[in-house]
Amino acid sequence: MTAALDTLLQQARACRLCEAELPFGPRPVLRAHPAARLLIVSQAPGTRVHETGIPFNDPSGDRLRAWLAVERDTFYDEHRIALVPMGFCYPGRDERGGDKPPRPECAPAWQPPIRAALPRVELTLLVGLYAQGFYLQDRRRASLTETVRAWRDYLPDFLPLPHPSWRNTAWLKRNPWFEEELLPELRQRVHTLL
Ligand code: SF4
């Protein structure tokens, strides 16, 4: 572990920047090592991740691992995969019972320095609207579906994905090209990197 990333991770794990907005308090959940060649930028922890402190330790994680065709051991090997979400702490629930979006303070404070301390990353998976907006900026299309459908335009650096939540099961049914075209390419690239 380089001193730069080690220091950054310690600072991030001690972050209290938006503490006043977090109903369950800060508990930053992220994993990274300078050797990682795959970076996954997702949204924010849900309740189960908040409780366990393990990213993607929930049904969304199971679906994401199935998309990547990797086992849990590989997925949690931070020498290979860095897991750095747009919001490190659980943001609480909205009025409709869903999870709130990642806190807007988090990504501007932490994504640039952490990304700069991951020199071996060759592919970044942008999971969901927030990660796509932050990294693709005006290269993002008008909707998540259009951005993900244009996935070939963002390679070799980025691959946009929908969130693997059960809430997107209907989206997956409506967009069969995702499983038929994007996932085989994703799996091939991930396995080459790992
Ligand atoms: S969500 Fe991000 S900015 Fe807010 S306290 Fe947690 S680590 Fe800090």
Boltz pocket constraint, residues with backbone or C-beta under 6 A from the ligand:
constraints:
  - pocket:
      binder: B
      contacts: [[A, 12], [A, 15], [A, 16], [A, 17], [A, 18], [A, 19], [A, 26], [A, 27], [A, 28], [A, 86], [A, 87], [A, 88], [A, 89], [A, 103], [A, 105], [A, 106], [A, 107], [A, 109]]
      max_distance: 6.0
